[in-house]
Amino acid sequence: MTLMEHLYELRTRLFVALCAVAVGGIVGFIWWGVAPFGLPSLGDLLTGPYCALPTTLRLSPNPGRCQLLQTAPFEVFTLRMQVSLAAGAILTAPIWIYQIWAFITPGLYANERKFALSFVGTASVLFAAGAVLAYYVVPTGLLFLANLGGGQFITALTGEAYVSFLLTMLMVFGLTFELPLLVVMLNRVGVLPYAKLKRWQRGILFGLFVLAAVATPGNDPISMLALAFALIVLFEAAVLIARAHDRAVARRRAEQGWDDLDPDEPAPLDHHVEAVRASDDPAPRYDDAT
């Protein structure tokens, strides 16, 4: 394919991906107030962590109902569109991820495709796991922050502040869960061998605690500790994977005798001159430059 043909293909695949996200956003907009197949509505899922607070700690102007505050015109419409597009991107992830995958795979070898496919699949699972953990940690973090007032305050969150806080928590947990996968990838390419990881382990664990303290938007110890301990568990798993990989590489090098080679010894090249083919030989003849 020529450069223009690649650009046309990129335009087509981006268009399909954006259309898929737009359709998913429409589905999410409808899902906001509808509970399909017995599942909770998108609005209930969104306000679930806030509604988990005791009624004595949150503002409840309408008894029996859990509601957020709207402080600006059309604020609810903007938030609903924002959440719907985010939900649509998640629902249609297989479609737009496939479009990206289909664009880059023609330039990869078979083993590179297998490696990249494993990377994308693992990254998706880790991001989803981080987002799920954040969703279940947010209520505990909100409860801790709401109790700091000692009963002298009541929590009345605006829709914009709460939605921004919740989406940031989901994004932070999901992205930080990719760090162990990055460690495994760097180990595979030889940048981070197991020996270095073992030597730097204490510093990395301390850095994970610092990262959790800085990254969590709520600044509450519950979210920080939950993220830090989850990252430590994932990092230790990555270290074990790196250890197994380096041992397998060392075993393979020992079997093939790579470590026994003398760097000062010349390679065993064949210096014999091959006979030149006859002029009537139909087989092609190549020189060194070719």
Secondary structure, DSSP 8 states (H G I E B T S, - for coil): --HHHHHHHHHHHHHHHHHHHHHHHHHHHHHTT--GGG---HHHHHHHHHHTS-TTTB--SSTT----B--STTHHHHHHHHHHHHHHHHHTHHHHHHHHHHHHGGGS-HHHHHHHHHHHHHHHHHHHHHHHHHHHHHHHHHHHHHHTTTTS--B--BHHHHHHHHHHHHHHHHHHTTHHHHHHHHHHTTSS-HHHHHHTHHHHHHHHHHHHHHH-TT--HHHHHHHHHHHHHHHHHHHHHHHHHHHHHHHHHHHHTSTT--TTS-------------TT--S----S--
